[in-house]
Amino acid sequence: MYVQDHDEHFAPAYGDEQVAVVIQPNLKDPKLFEVDGVFVFRYLLNGESLAQLYAPADAVVGYLQLPNGRMVIDADGHVEWSPQR
């Protein structure tokens, strides 16, 4: 939703926690990026436009690092589980 509201551009890389603050108005749950009170979100883009991404379904926006793997967020909006190896 952030991308739709910002001319098809992802947030600049302000730092993981600051990006979470910037996109907060587009989230239903303000604690989305926390597990047991610990901030676990890692943001990987830097203001790219959606059009710049070759394959949005494969472009990782960020992930939530959990003890046994990652919840990976892709640019097309889907989320997938990646177990720790």
PyMOL Python script that loads the backbone (N, CA, C, O; Angstrom):
from pymol import cmd

cmd.read_pdbstr("""\
ATOM      1  N   MET A   1       0.813  -1.182   0.000  1.00  0.00           N
ATOM      2  CA  MET A   1       0.000   0.000   0.000  1.00  0.00           C
ATOM      3  C   MET A   1       0.867   1.261   0.000  1.00  0.00           C
ATOM      4  O   MET A   1       0.503   2.266  -0.610  1.00  0.00           O
ATOM      5  N   TYR A   2       1.998   1.208   0.675  1.00  0.00           N
ATOM      6  CA  TYR A   2       2.896   2.362   0.680  1.00  0.00           C
ATOM      7  C   TYR A   2       3.296   2.716  -0.752  1.00  0.00           C
ATOM      8  O   TYR A   2       3.274   3.887  -1.130  1.00  0.00           O
ATOM      9  N   VAL A   3       3.657   1.720  -1.540  1.00  0.00           N
ATOM     10  CA  VAL A   3       4.101   1.940  -2.917  1.00  0.00           C
ATOM     11  C   VAL A   3       2.991   2.598  -3.737  1.00  0.00           C
ATOM     12  O   VAL A   3       3.259   3.516  -4.513  1.00  0.00           O
ATOM     13  N   GLN A   4       1.776   2.147  -3.575  1.00  0.00           N
ATOM     14  CA  GLN A   4       0.647   2.737  -4.302  1.00  0.00           C
ATOM     15  C   GLN A   4       0.447   4.205  -3.926  1.00  0.00           C
ATOM     16  O   GLN A   4       0.091   5.019  -4.778  1.00  0.00           O
ATOM     17  N   ASP A   5       0.670   4.539  -2.680  1.00  0.00           N
ATOM     18  CA  ASP A   5       0.489   5.909  -2.201  1.00  0.00           C
ATOM     19  C   ASP A   5       1.659   6.834  -2.520  1.00  0.00           C
ATOM     20  O   ASP A   5       1.555   8.045  -2.325  1.00  0.00           O
ATOM     21  N   HIS A   6       2.778   6.279  -3.010  1.00  0.00           N
ATOM     22  CA  HIS A   6       3.988   7.073  -3.230  1.00  0.00           C
ATOM     23  C   HIS A   6       4.528   6.897  -4.649  1.00  0.00           C
ATOM     24  O   HIS A   6       5.713   6.631  -4.849  1.00  0.00           O
ATOM     25  N   ASP A   7       3.643   7.049  -5.619  1.00  0.00           N
ATOM     26  CA  ASP A   7       4.016   7.072  -7.033  1.00  0.00           C
ATOM     27  C   ASP A   7       4.823   5.843  -7.445  1.00  0.00           C
ATOM     28  O   ASP A   7       5.787   5.940  -8.206  1.00  0.00           O
ATOM     29  N   GLU A   8       4.406   4.672  -6.922  1.00  0.00           N
ATOM     30  CA  GLU A   8       5.023   3.384  -7.275  1.00  0.00           C
ATOM     31  C   GLU A   8       6.489   3.269  -6.841  1.00  0.00           C
ATOM     32  O   GLU A   8       7.269   2.565  -7.482  1.00  0.00           O
ATOM     33  N   HIS A   9       6.866   3.953  -5.761  1.00  0.00           N
ATOM     34  CA  HIS A   9       8.226   3.862  -5.226  1.00  0.00           C
ATOM     35  C   HIS A   9       8.204   3.278  -3.812  1.00  0.00           C
ATOM     36  O   HIS A   9       7.316   3.571  -3.012  1.00  0.00           O
ATOM     37  N   PHE A  10       9.194   2.454  -3.532  1.00  0.00           N
ATOM     38  CA  PHE A  10       9.370   1.913  -2.186  1.00  0.00           C
ATOM     39  C   PHE A  10      10.034   2.975  -1.315  1.00  0.00           C
ATOM     40  O   PHE A  10      10.612   3.934  -1.827  1.00  0.00           O
ATOM     41  N   ALA A  11       9.952   2.802  -0.024  1.00  0.00           N
ATOM     42  CA  ALA A  11      10.554   3.755   0.917  1.00  0.00           C
ATOM     43  C   ALA A  11      12.073   3.780   0.750  1.00  0.00           C
ATOM     44  O   ALA A  11      12.681   2.755   0.441  1.00  0.00           O
ATOM     45  N   PRO A  12      12.683   4.947   0.952  1.00  0.00           N
ATOM     46  CA  PRO A  12      14.153   5.011   0.977  1.00  0.00           C
ATOM     47  C   PRO A  12      14.694   4.224   2.169  1.00  0.00           C
ATOM     48  O   PRO A  12      13.970   3.960   3.129  1.00  0.00           O
ATOM     49  N   ALA A  13      15.944   3.863   2.101  1.00  0.00           N
ATOM     50  CA  ALA A  13      16.584   3.096   3.171  1.00  0.00           C
ATOM     51  C   ALA A  13      16.986   4.026   4.312  1.00  0.00           C
ATOM     52  O   ALA A  13      18.139   4.441   4.422  1.00  0.00           O
ATOM     53  N   TYR A  14      16.017   4.339   5.148  1.00  0.00           N
ATOM     54  CA  TYR A  14      16.271   5.202   6.305  1.00  0.00           C
ATOM     55  C   TYR A  14      16.874   4.427   7.468  1.00  0.00           C
ATOM     56  O   TYR A  14      17.317   5.027   8.447  1.00  0.00           O
ATOM     57  N   GLY A  15      16.894   3.131   7.373  1.00  0.00           N
ATOM     58  CA  GLY A  15      17.243   2.251   8.478  1.00  0.00           C
ATOM     59  C   GLY A  15      16.009   1.431   8.805  1.00  0.00           C
ATOM     60  O   GLY A  15      14.888   1.916   8.651  1.00  0.00           O
ATOM     61  N   ASP A  16      16.193   0.219   9.245  1.00  0.00           N
ATOM     62  CA  ASP A  16      15.087  -0.716   9.443  1.00  0.00           C
ATOM     63  C   ASP A  16      13.963  -0.141  10.299  1.00  0.00           C
ATOM     64  O   ASP A  16      12.799  -0.188   9.901  1.00  0.00           O
ATOM     65  N   GLU A  17      14.294   0.392  11.454  1.00  0.00           N
ATOM     66  CA  GLU A  17      13.248   0.887  12.353  1.00  0.00           C
ATOM     67  C   GLU A  17      12.590   2.157  11.828  1.00  0.00           C
ATOM     68  O   GLU A  17      11.389   2.347  12.022  1.00  0.00           O
ATOM     69  N   GLN A  18      13.346   3.027  11.169  1.00  0.00           N
ATOM     70  CA  GLN A  18      12.761   4.251  10.630  1.00  0.00           C
ATOM     71  C   GLN A  18      11.833   3.940   9.451  1.00  0.00           C
ATOM     72  O   GLN A  18      10.790   4.577   9.306  1.00  0.00           O
ATOM     73  N   VAL A  19      12.197   2.982   8.617  1.00  0.00           N
ATOM     74  CA  VAL A  19      11.310   2.566   7.515  1.00  0.00           C
ATOM     75  C   VAL A  19      10.004   2.047   8.097  1.00  0.00           C
ATOM     76  O   VAL A  19       8.931   2.348   7.574  1.00  0.00           O
ATOM     77  N   ALA A  20      10.083   1.278   9.164  1.00  0.00           N
ATOM     78  CA  ALA A  20       8.869   0.771   9.810  1.00  0.00           C
ATOM     79  C   ALA A  20       7.980   1.925  10.274  1.00  0.00           C
ATOM     80  O   ALA A  20       6.756   1.838  10.175  1.00  0.00           O
ATOM     81  N   VAL A  21       8.579   2.997  10.777  1.00  0.00           N
ATOM     82  CA  VAL A  21       7.807   4.173  11.199  1.00  0.00           C
ATOM     83  C   VAL A  21       7.165   4.847   9.982  1.00  0.00           C
ATOM     84  O   VAL A  21       6.004   5.253  10.040  1.00  0.00           O
ATOM     85  N   VAL A  22       7.909   4.964   8.891  1.00  0.00           N
ATOM     86  CA  VAL A  22       7.415   5.621   7.678  1.00  0.00           C
ATOM     87  C   VAL A  22       6.226   4.866   7.075  1.00  0.00           C
ATOM     88  O   VAL A  22       5.267   5.490   6.621  1.00  0.00           O
ATOM     89  N   ILE A  23       6.280   3.547   7.065  1.00  0.00           N
ATOM     90  CA  ILE A  23       5.184   2.774   6.458  1.00  0.00           C
ATOM     91  C   ILE A  23       4.070   2.448   7.449  1.00  0.00           C
ATOM     92  O   ILE A  23       3.064   1.846   7.072  1.00  0.00           O
ATOM     93  N   GLN A  24       4.239   2.839   8.705  1.00  0.00           N
ATOM     94  CA  GLN A  24       3.255   2.558   9.757  1.00  0.00           C
ATOM     95  C   GLN A  24       1.811   2.932   9.379  1.00  0.00           C
ATOM     96  O   GLN A  24       0.903   2.162   9.690  1.00  0.00           O
ATOM     97  N   PRO A  25       1.559   4.065   8.729  1.00  0.00           N
ATOM     98  CA  PRO A  25       0.169   4.402   8.389  1.00  0.00           C
ATOM     99  C   PRO A  25      -0.501   3.375   7.464  1.00  0.00           C
ATOM    100  O   PRO A  25      -1.729   3.337   7.378  1.00  0.00           O
ATOM    101  N   ASN A  26       0.284   2.551   6.778  1.00  0.00           N
ATOM    102  CA  ASN A  26      -0.259   1.550   5.874  1.00  0.00           C
ATOM    103  C   ASN A  26      -0.449   0.184   6.533  1.00  0.00           C
ATOM    104  O   ASN A  26      -0.855  -0.771   5.871  1.00  0.00           O
ATOM    105  N   LEU A  27      -0.164   0.086   7.811  1.00  0.00           N
ATOM    106  CA  LEU A  27      -0.256  -1.195   8.520  1.00  0.00           C
ATOM    107  C   LEU A  27      -1.465  -1.207   9.456  1.00  0.00           C
ATOM    108  O   LEU A  27      -1.843  -0.179  10.017  1.00  0.00           O
ATOM    109  N   LYS A  28      -2.057  -2.378   9.611  1.00  0.00           N
ATOM    110  CA  LYS A  28      -3.162  -2.520  10.558  1.00  0.00           C
ATOM    111  C   LYS A  28      -2.649  -2.716  11.981  1.00  0.00           C
ATOM    112  O   LYS A  28      -3.274  -2.263  12.940  1.00  0.00           O
ATOM    113  N   ASP A  29      -1.512  -3.392  12.114  1.00  0.00           N
ATOM    114  CA  ASP A  29      -0.985  -3.739  13.427  1.00  0.00           C
ATOM    115  C   ASP A  29       0.375  -3.065  13.644  1.00  0.00           C
ATOM    116  O   ASP A  29       1.341  -3.424  12.970  1.00  0.00           O
ATOM    117  N   PRO A  30       0.474  -2.110  14.556  1.00  0.00           N
ATOM    118  CA  PRO A  30       1.751  -1.432  14.774  1.00  0.00           C
ATOM    119  C   PRO A  30       2.850  -2.343  15.325  1.00  0.00           C
ATOM    120  O   PRO A  30       4.026  -1.983  15.277  1.00  0.00           O
ATOM    121  N   LYS A  31       2.491  -3.495  15.836  1.00  0.00           N
ATOM    122  CA  LYS A  31       3.478  -4.436  16.383  1.00  0.00           C
ATOM    123  C   LYS A  31       3.871  -5.511  15.366  1.00  0.00           C
ATOM    124  O   LYS A  31       4.471  -6.520  15.735  1.00  0.00           O
ATOM    125  N   LEU A  32       3.541  -5.303  14.098  1.00  0.00           N
ATOM    126  CA  LEU A  32       3.786  -6.297  13.055  1.00  0.00           C
ATOM    127  C   LEU A  32       5.247  -6.720  12.963  1.00  0.00           C
ATOM    128  O   LEU A  32       5.540  -7.881  12.677  1.00  0.00           O
ATOM    129  N   PHE A  33       6.153  -5.799  13.201  1.00  0.00           N
ATOM    130  CA  PHE A  33       7.576  -6.082  13.036  1.00  0.00           C
ATOM    131  C   PHE A  33       8.269  -6.492  14.334  1.00  0.00           C
ATOM    132  O   PHE A  33       9.496  -6.464  14.427  1.00  0.00           O
ATOM    133  N   GLU A  34       7.481  -6.869  15.324  1.00  0.00           N
ATOM    134  CA  GLU A  34       8.044  -7.284  16.612  1.00  0.00           C
ATOM    135  C   GLU A  34       7.668  -8.726  16.935  1.00  0.00           C
ATOM    136  O   GLU A  34       6.583  -9.195  16.593  1.00  0.00           O
ATOM    137  N   VAL A  35       8.582  -9.409  17.594  1.00  0.00           N
ATOM    138  CA  VAL A  35       8.325 -10.740  18.136  1.00  0.00           C
ATOM    139  C   VAL A  35       8.771 -10.694  19.596  1.00  0.00           C
ATOM    140  O   VAL A  35       9.938 -10.432  19.891  1.00  0.00           O
ATOM    141  N   ASP A  36       7.843 -10.948  20.492  1.00  0.00           N
ATOM    142  CA  ASP A  36       8.120 -10.889  21.931  1.00  0.00           C
ATOM    143  C   ASP A  36       8.759  -9.553  22.328  1.00  0.00           C
ATOM    144  O   ASP A  36       9.659  -9.508  23.166  1.00  0.00           O
ATOM    145  N   GLY A  37       8.278  -8.467  21.711  1.00  0.00           N
ATOM    146  CA  GLY A  37       8.758  -7.127  22.031  1.00  0.00           C
ATOM    147  C   GLY A  37      10.077  -6.745  21.389  1.00  0.00           C
ATOM    148  O   GLY A  37      10.591  -5.659  21.653  1.00  0.00           O
ATOM    149  N   VAL A  38      10.639  -7.607  20.550  1.00  0.00           N
ATOM    150  CA  VAL A  38      11.927  -7.339  19.896  1.00  0.00           C
ATOM    151  C   VAL A  38      11.670  -7.016  18.422  1.00  0.00           C
ATOM    152  O   VAL A  38      10.956  -7.755  17.744  1.00  0.00           O
ATOM    153  N   PHE A  39      12.238  -5.933  17.927  1.00  0.00           N
ATOM    154  CA  PHE A  39      12.108  -5.525  16.532  1.00  0.00           C
ATOM    155  C   PHE A  39      12.911  -6.489  15.656  1.00  0.00           C
ATOM    156  O   PHE A  39      14.113  -6.652  15.863  1.00  0.00           O
ATOM    157  N   VAL A  40      12.254  -7.133  14.673  1.00  0.00           N
ATOM    158  CA  VAL A  40      12.921  -8.171  13.878  1.00  0.00           C
ATOM    159  C   VAL A  40      12.881  -7.908  12.366  1.00  0.00           C
ATOM    160  O   VAL A  40      13.261  -8.781  11.585  1.00  0.00           O
ATOM    161  N   PHE A  41      12.431  -6.725  11.944  1.00  0.00           N
ATOM    162  CA  PHE A  41      12.297  -6.424  10.515  1.00  0.00           C
ATOM    163  C   PHE A  41      13.607  -5.923   9.925  1.00  0.00           C
ATOM    164  O   PHE A  41      14.295  -5.100  10.530  1.00  0.00           O
ATOM    165  N   ARG A  42      13.950  -6.425   8.735  1.00  0.00           N
ATOM    166  CA  ARG A  42      15.127  -5.967   7.991  1.00  0.00           C
ATOM    167  C   ARG A  42      14.657  -5.525   6.612  1.00  0.00           C
ATOM    168  O   ARG A  42      14.043  -6.306   5.885  1.00  0.00           O
ATOM    169  N   TYR A  43      14.941  -4.283   6.250  1.00  0.00           N
ATOM    170  CA  TYR A  43      14.495  -3.689   4.988  1.00  0.00           C
ATOM    171  C   TYR A  43      15.652  -3.679   4.002  1.00  0.00           C
ATOM    172  O   TYR A  43      16.771  -3.322   4.369  1.00  0.00           O
ATOM    173  N   LEU A  44      15.398  -4.070   2.741  1.00  0.00           N
ATOM    174  CA  LEU A  44      16.485  -4.252   1.792  1.00  0.00           C
ATOM    175  C   LEU A  44      16.470  -3.309   0.584  1.00  0.00           C
ATOM    176  O   LEU A  44      17.428  -3.310  -0.189  1.00  0.00           O
ATOM    177  N   LEU A  45      15.429  -2.514   0.396  1.00  0.00           N
ATOM    178  CA  LEU A  45      15.369  -1.638  -0.778  1.00  0.00           C
ATOM    179  C   LEU A  45      15.771  -0.216  -0.412  1.00  0.00           C
ATOM    180  O   LEU A  45      15.975   0.106   0.758  1.00  0.00           O
ATOM    181  N   ASN A  46      15.883   0.644  -1.451  1.00  0.00           N
ATOM    182  CA  ASN A  46      16.278   2.030  -1.205  1.00  0.00           C
ATOM    183  C   ASN A  46      15.579   2.964  -2.190  1.00  0.00           C
ATOM    184  O   ASN A  46      16.232   3.579  -3.033  1.00  0.00           O
ATOM    185  N   GLY A  47      14.274   3.071  -2.086  1.00  0.00           N
ATOM    186  CA  GLY A  47      13.532   4.011  -2.907  1.00  0.00           C
ATOM    187  C   GLY A  47      13.304   3.589  -4.341  1.00  0.00           C
ATOM    188  O   GLY A  47      12.859   4.400  -5.153  1.00  0.00           O
ATOM    189  N   GLU A  48      13.596   2.333  -4.680  1.00  0.00           N
ATOM    190  CA  GLU A  48      13.387   1.866  -6.044  1.00  0.00           C
ATOM    191  C   GLU A  48      11.926   2.005  -6.447  1.00  0.00           C
ATOM    192  O   GLU A  48      11.032   1.965  -5.602  1.00  0.00           O
ATOM    193  N   SER A  49      11.696   2.165  -7.733  1.00  0.00           N
ATOM    194  CA  SER A  49      10.324   2.162  -8.231  1.00  0.00           C
ATOM    195  C   SER A  49       9.950   0.724  -8.570  1.00  0.00           C
ATOM    196  O   SER A  49      10.814  -0.104  -8.858  1.00  0.00           O
ATOM    197  N   LEU A  50       8.677   0.445  -8.531  1.00  0.00           N
ATOM    198  CA  LEU A  50       8.200  -0.891  -8.878  1.00  0.00           C
ATOM    199  C   LEU A  50       8.604  -1.241 -10.305  1.00  0.00           C
ATOM    200  O   LEU A  50       8.922  -2.396 -10.585  1.00  0.00           O
ATOM    201  N   ALA A  51       8.599  -0.263 -11.212  1.00  0.00           N
ATOM    202  CA  ALA A  51       8.965  -0.496 -12.616  1.00  0.00           C
ATOM    203  C   ALA A  51      10.433  -0.889 -12.774  1.00  0.00           C
ATOM    204  O   ALA A  51      10.784  -1.542 -13.757  1.00  0.00           O
ATOM    205  N   GLN A  52      11.295  -0.512 -11.836  1.00  0.00           N
ATOM    206  CA  GLN A  52      12.720  -0.846 -11.913  1.00  0.00           C
ATOM    207  C   GLN A  52      12.994  -2.310 -11.598  1.00  0.00           C
ATOM    208  O   GLN A  52      14.055  -2.830 -11.946  1.00  0.00           O
ATOM    209  N   LEU A  53      12.063  -2.971 -10.954  1.00  0.00           N
ATOM    210  CA  LEU A  53      12.283  -4.348 -10.533  1.00  0.00           C
ATOM    211  C   LEU A  53      11.969  -5.299 -11.682  1.00  0.00           C
ATOM    212  O   LEU A  53      10.873  -5.269 -12.242  1.00  0.00           O
ATOM    213  N   TYR A  54      12.923  -6.130 -12.023  1.00  0.00           N
ATOM    214  CA  TYR A  54      12.769  -7.064 -13.143  1.00  0.00           C
ATOM    215  C   TYR A  54      11.648  -8.062 -12.900  1.00  0.00           C
ATOM    216  O   TYR A  54      10.819  -8.286 -13.782  1.00  0.00           O
ATOM    217  N   ALA A  55      11.614  -8.653 -11.736  1.00  0.00           N
ATOM    218  CA  ALA A  55      10.600  -9.663 -11.392  1.00  0.00           C
ATOM    219  C   ALA A  55      10.104  -9.383  -9.968  1.00  0.00           C
ATOM    220  O   ALA A  55      10.675  -9.916  -9.016  1.00  0.00           O
ATOM    221  N   PRO A  56       9.058  -8.562  -9.793  1.00  0.00           N
ATOM    222  CA  PRO A  56       8.579  -8.208  -8.453  1.00  0.00           C
ATOM    223  C   PRO A  56       8.248  -9.410  -7.571  1.00  0.00           C
ATOM    224  O   PRO A  56       8.387  -9.330  -6.350  1.00  0.00           O
ATOM    225  N   ALA A  57       7.817 -10.515  -8.161  1.00  0.00           N
ATOM    226  CA  ALA A  57       7.500 -11.703  -7.362  1.00  0.00           C
ATOM    227  C   ALA A  57       8.754 -12.318  -6.743  1.00  0.00           C
ATOM    228  O   ALA A  57       8.661 -13.086  -5.785  1.00  0.00           O
ATOM    229  N   ASP A  58       9.920 -11.986  -7.284  1.00  0.00           N
ATOM    230  CA  ASP A  58      11.183 -12.519  -6.773  1.00  0.00           C
ATOM    231  C   ASP A  58      12.048 -11.457  -6.092  1.00  0.00           C
ATOM    232  O   ASP A  58      13.119 -11.772  -5.574  1.00  0.00           O
ATOM    233  N   ALA A  59      11.592 -10.207  -6.090  1.00  0.00           N
ATOM    234  CA  ALA A  59      12.366  -9.120  -5.494  1.00  0.00           C
ATOM    235  C   ALA A  59      12.020  -9.004  -4.011  1.00  0.00           C
ATOM    236  O   ALA A  59      10.874  -8.724  -3.659  1.00  0.00           O
ATOM    237  N   VAL A  60      12.987  -9.216  -3.160  1.00  0.00           N
ATOM    238  CA  VAL A  60      12.764  -9.190  -1.716  1.00  0.00           C
ATOM    239  C   VAL A  60      12.806  -7.744  -1.218  1.00  0.00           C
ATOM    240  O   VAL A  60      13.796  -7.036  -1.402  1.00  0.00           O
ATOM    241  N   VAL A  61      11.710  -7.325  -0.583  1.00  0.00           N
ATOM    242  CA  VAL A  61      11.620  -6.006   0.024  1.00  0.00           C
ATOM    243  C   VAL A  61      12.290  -6.029   1.385  1.00  0.00           C
ATOM    244  O   VAL A  61      12.999  -5.092   1.753  1.00  0.00           O
ATOM    245  N   GLY A  62      12.065  -7.095   2.126  1.00  0.00           N
ATOM    246  CA  GLY A  62      12.626  -7.231   3.455  1.00  0.00           C
ATOM    247  C   GLY A  62      12.210  -8.558   4.055  1.00  0.00           C
ATOM    248  O   GLY A  62      11.602  -9.396   3.390  1.00  0.00           O
ATOM    249  N   TYR A  63      12.545  -8.734   5.316  1.00  0.00           N
ATOM    250  CA  TYR A  63      12.195  -9.980   5.987  1.00  0.00           C
ATOM    251  C   TYR A  63      12.114  -9.759   7.486  1.00  0.00           C
ATOM    252  O   TYR A  63      12.666  -8.802   8.029  1.00  0.00           O
ATOM    253  N   LEU A  64      11.416 -10.664   8.131  1.00  0.00           N
ATOM    254  CA  LEU A  64      11.373 -10.702   9.587  1.00  0.00           C
ATOM    255  C   LEU A  64      12.239 -11.876  10.019  1.00  0.00           C
ATOM    256  O   LEU A  64      11.941 -13.025   9.695  1.00  0.00           O
ATOM    257  N   GLN A  65      13.307 -11.588  10.750  1.00  0.00           N
ATOM    258  CA  GLN A  65      14.235 -12.634  11.183  1.00  0.00           C
ATOM    259  C   GLN A  65      13.708 -13.283  12.450  1.00  0.00           C
ATOM    260  O   GLN A  65      13.581 -12.632  13.487  1.00  0.00           O
ATOM    261  N   LEU A  66      13.407 -14.559  12.358  1.00  0.00           N
ATOM    262  CA  LEU A  66      12.886 -15.325  13.491  1.00  0.00           C
ATOM    263  C   LEU A  66      13.902 -16.381  13.891  1.00  0.00           C
ATOM    264  O   LEU A  66      14.822 -16.656  13.121  1.00  0.00           O
ATOM    265  N   PRO A  67      13.770 -16.980  15.063  1.00  0.00           N
ATOM    266  CA  PRO A  67      14.769 -17.944  15.530  1.00  0.00           C
ATOM    267  C   PRO A  67      14.988 -19.138  14.593  1.00  0.00           C
ATOM    268  O   PRO A  67      16.102 -19.654  14.502  1.00  0.00           O
ATOM    269  N   ASN A  68      13.943 -19.578  13.903  1.00  0.00           N
ATOM    270  CA  ASN A  68      14.094 -20.781  13.073  1.00  0.00           C
ATOM    271  C   ASN A  68      13.937 -20.504  11.581  1.00  0.00           C
ATOM    272  O   ASN A  68      13.723 -21.438  10.808  1.00  0.00           O
ATOM    273  N   GLY A  69      14.038 -19.239  11.153  1.00  0.00           N
ATOM    274  CA  GLY A  69      13.944 -18.898   9.744  1.00  0.00           C
ATOM    275  C   GLY A  69      13.514 -17.460   9.540  1.00  0.00           C
ATOM    276  O   GLY A  69      13.607 -16.631  10.445  1.00  0.00           O
ATOM    277  N   ARG A  70      13.039 -17.175   8.329  1.00  0.00           N
ATOM    278  CA  ARG A  70      12.638 -15.813   7.972  1.00  0.00           C
ATOM    279  C   ARG A  70      11.273 -15.803   7.290  1.00  0.00           C
ATOM    280  O   ARG A  70      10.931 -16.716   6.539  1.00  0.00           O
ATOM    281  N   MET A  71      10.506 -14.755   7.564  1.00  0.00           N
ATOM    282  CA  MET A  71       9.298 -14.453   6.797  1.00  0.00           C
ATOM    283  C   MET A  71       9.745 -13.427   5.770  1.00  0.00           C
ATOM    284  O   MET A  71      10.031 -12.282   6.120  1.00  0.00           O
ATOM    285  N   VAL A  72       9.807 -13.826   4.504  1.00  0.00           N
ATOM    286  CA  VAL A  72      10.332 -12.992   3.434  1.00  0.00           C
ATOM    287  C   VAL A  72       9.183 -12.257   2.742  1.00  0.00           C
ATOM    288  O   VAL A  72       8.195 -12.874   2.343  1.00  0.00           O
ATOM    289  N   ILE A  73       9.319 -10.940   2.603  1.00  0.00           N
ATOM    290  CA  ILE A  73       8.299 -10.095   1.982  1.00  0.00           C
ATOM    291  C   ILE A  73       8.787  -9.716   0.586  1.00  0.00           C
ATOM    292  O   ILE A  73       9.832  -9.082   0.438  1.00  0.00           O
ATOM    293  N   ASP A  74       8.026 -10.108  -0.435  1.00  0.00           N
ATOM    294  CA  ASP A  74       8.407  -9.816  -1.812  1.00  0.00           C
ATOM    295  C   ASP A  74       7.672  -8.587  -2.338  1.00  0.00           C
ATOM    296  O   ASP A  74       6.634  -8.201  -1.800  1.00  0.00           O
ATOM    297  N   ALA A  75       8.209  -7.978  -3.384  1.00  0.00           N
ATOM    298  CA  ALA A  75       7.689  -6.713  -3.908  1.00  0.00           C
ATOM    299  C   ALA A  75       6.290  -6.822  -4.478  1.00  0.00           C
ATOM    300  O   ALA A  75       5.586  -5.815  -4.562  1.00  0.00           O
ATOM    301  N   ASP A  76       5.866  -8.009  -4.870  1.00  0.00           N
ATOM    302  CA  ASP A  76       4.500  -8.150  -5.393  1.00  0.00           C
ATOM    303  C   ASP A  76       3.486  -8.302  -4.266  1.00  0.00           C
ATOM    304  O   ASP A  76       2.287  -8.421  -4.520  1.00  0.00           O
ATOM    305  N   GLY A  77       3.963  -8.300  -3.022  1.00  0.00           N
ATOM    306  CA  GLY A  77       3.065  -8.331  -1.870  1.00  0.00           C
ATOM    307  C   GLY A  77       2.932  -9.671  -1.194  1.00  0.00           C
ATOM    308  O   GLY A  77       2.336  -9.758  -0.120  1.00  0.00           O
ATOM    309  N   HIS A  78       3.471 -10.726  -1.791  1.00  0.00           N
ATOM    310  CA  HIS A  78       3.328 -12.017  -1.118  1.00  0.00           C
ATOM    311  C   HIS A  78       4.457 -12.216  -0.109  1.00  0.00           C
ATOM    312  O   HIS A  78       5.528 -11.617  -0.204  1.00  0.00           O
ATOM    313  N   VAL A  79       4.171 -13.075   0.848  1.00  0.00           N
ATOM    314  CA  VAL A  79       5.104 -13.394   1.924  1.00  0.00           C
ATOM    315  C   VAL A  79       5.327 -14.892   1.926  1.00  0.00           C
ATOM    316  O   VAL A  79       4.383 -15.665   1.757  1.00  0.00           O
ATOM    317  N   GLU A  80       6.555 -15.301   2.116  1.00  0.00           N
ATOM    318  CA  GLU A  80       6.841 -16.738   2.151  1.00  0.00           C
ATOM    319  C   GLU A  80       7.804 -17.059   3.279  1.00  0.00           C
ATOM    320  O   GLU A  80       8.602 -16.219   3.697  1.00  0.00           O
ATOM    321  N   TRP A  81       7.715 -18.264   3.753  1.00  0.00           N
ATOM    322  CA  TRP A  81       8.563 -18.748   4.835  1.00  0.00           C
ATOM    323  C   TRP A  81       9.852 -19.320   4.256  1.00  0.00           C
ATOM    324  O   TRP A  81       9.811 -20.074   3.284  1.00  0.00           O
ATOM    325  N   SER A  82      10.979 -18.975   4.835  1.00  0.00           N
ATOM    326  CA  SER A  82      12.273 -19.510   4.449  1.00  0.00           C
ATOM    327  C   SER A  82      12.936 -20.072   5.703  1.00  0.00           C
ATOM    328  O   SER A  82      13.431 -19.318   6.539  1.00  0.00           O
ATOM    329  N   PRO A  83      12.943 -21.417   5.833  1.00  0.00           N
ATOM    330  CA  PRO A  83      13.520 -22.017   7.040  1.00  0.00           C
ATOM    331  C   PRO A  83      15.019 -21.776   7.137  1.00  0.00           C
ATOM    332  O   PRO A  83      15.712 -21.656   6.127  1.00  0.00           O
ATOM    333  N   GLN A  84      15.501 -21.706   8.361  1.00  0.00           N
ATOM    334  CA  GLN A  84      16.932 -21.536   8.592  1.00  0.00           C
ATOM    335  C   GLN A  84      17.634 -22.829   8.236  1.00  0.00           C
ATOM    336  O   GLN A  84      17.160 -23.917   8.562  1.00  0.00           O
ATOM    337  N   ARG A  85      18.749 -22.704   7.575  1.00  0.00           N
ATOM    338  CA  ARG A  85      19.502 -23.903   7.159  1.00  0.00           C
ATOM    339  C   ARG A  85      20.838 -23.949   7.799  1.00  0.00           C
ATOM    340  O   ARG A  85      21.603 -24.884   7.565  1.00  0.00           O
TER     341      ARG A  85
END
""", "prot")
cmd.dss("prot")
cmd.show_as("cartoon", "prot")
cmd.util.cbc("prot")
cmd.orient("prot")
